[in-house]
Amino acid sequence: MTPGTVAAPTPATAPQEDASATAAARPDPTPLPSDDPPGGQENIQSEKLPWVRISLISGVLAFTGTTLCILGARHMI
């Protein structure tokens, strides 16, 4: 190379494109079908799950309260 000439850009010296501009230019890839899609079965289970938890906790508290009342009435505690 002679003085005053400019070398062709190589991958190490080539200007880097802005990652956000590159990502915006490319469309998002189509997601592949899977066994558990993100709004499928998991969403249905999550809607039922709080009611199951509430029911179990309520049942345990009711049983504990009833047991303590019976034991207190019999002067065992």
Summary of the structure (lengths in Angstrom):
residues: 77
radius of gyration: 33.3
end to end distance: 98.6
largest distance: 106.7
contacts: 103
relative contact order: 0.05
helix: 52%
strand: 0%
